[in-house]
Amino acid sequence: MFQVSHETITQEYEKVGDLGSVVCTYIHKNTGTLSVGDVYEKLRHIESIDGTGSQEQKSIKMRELLQEL
């Protein structure tokens, strides 16, 4: 299984500034079973998270998504 630490995602996000770009970086390193539509829906959900603690929640959800890829 593809494993990406919270710290790795956070560091990449801080460098790049775009979660979608971070995902693309890791998608090319691994092949999984999710369809493009599945990934799109999960990214849309992540995008919709807001409010206090949202960055932490987005990071957690992004890590979970990357582990599924």
VENTAFEN-V436194 format. One line per field, one symbol per residue. ss: DSSP state (A for helix, B for strand, O for the rest). phi: phi as a letter, one per 20 degrees, with the letter a starting at -180 (. if undefined). psi: psi as a letter, one per 20 degrees, with the letter a starting at -180 (. if undefined). Layout:
BEGIN
ss: ???
phi: ???
psi: ???
END
This chain:
BEGIN
ss: OOOOOAAAAAAAAAAAOOAAAAAAAAAOOOOOOOOAAAAAAAAAAAAAOOOOOAAAAAAAAAAAAAAAO
phi: .fccfgfffffffffenbfffffggeffebdcdfegfffgffffffgffbnfnffffffffffffffef
psi: qpppqgggggggghggjohghgghghgiiqpaiqrgggggghhggghiprapjhgggggghgggghhh.
END
